[in-house]
Amino acid sequence: MDFGGYILYFILLLIIPIWAQFKLKRTYKKYSKVRSTSGHTGAQVARIILDANNLQDVKIVESRGMLSDHYNPLTKVVALSSHNYHEASVAGTAVAAHEVGHAIQDAEDYSFLRLRHRLVPIVNISSNMSWVFIMIGFFSAWSGALLIGIILLAAGVVFQLVTLPVEFNASSRAMDQLLSHNIIRNEEERHAKKVLSAAAMTYVAATAVAVLELARLILIYTSMNRS
């Protein structure tokens, strides 16, 4: 790859995640201002769906930071950012249902969620160590070190790939729950799908970047061995 190709490549690596984050924030901001017809706050929506699925043991708490919403399978806690927790908006309804979707996955022992959870400690170590070996490989022209770095980095790519079905499945479950319990109506269904789709795109973008970088390093390793 020539110098111009490298510049274009790194521009793409920057643009893809920035575009995804921009799309998410713009979509979320738009629909966080649209009040849900049910009048339920995100916390209330989460509680309705959890109780309907016999998940009374799962707690709902408020978390700090914008879009800090998440589900913790270790503590059985759905954490919702302040706006989503307290306000009755279409965006908050969609996000709350999505996080509860993860709680339902956990209760049903959804295979990809379980696999992702098991990969976390491996990825925490490999992601920190991979670039050490990659840099050693680059500066010393030692292909063996580069190969170790690539293998460690590949663990992170696998984690990203496993995350995709987890997130898409949680969104699908969220829509099913929102509709079956009459929490959203009419146009809200389309709006909620837009919020969930924008959120999903951030994971797609992260995966695309990870795969591209891994592919680039593999090509460099191949070139080093040929020379």
Secondary structure, DSSP 8 states (H G I E B T S, - for coil): --HHHHHHHHHHHHHHHHHHHHHHHHHHHHHHSSB-TT---HHHHHHHHHHHTT-TT-EEEEESSTT--EEETTTTEEEEEHHHHH--BHHHHHHHHHHHHHHHHHHTT-HHHHHHHHHHHHHHHHHHHHHHHHHHHHHHT-HHHHHHHHHHHHHHHHHHHHHHHHHHHHHHHHHHHHHHTT-S-THHHHHHHHHHHHHHHHHHHHHHHHHHHHHHHHHHHHHHHH-
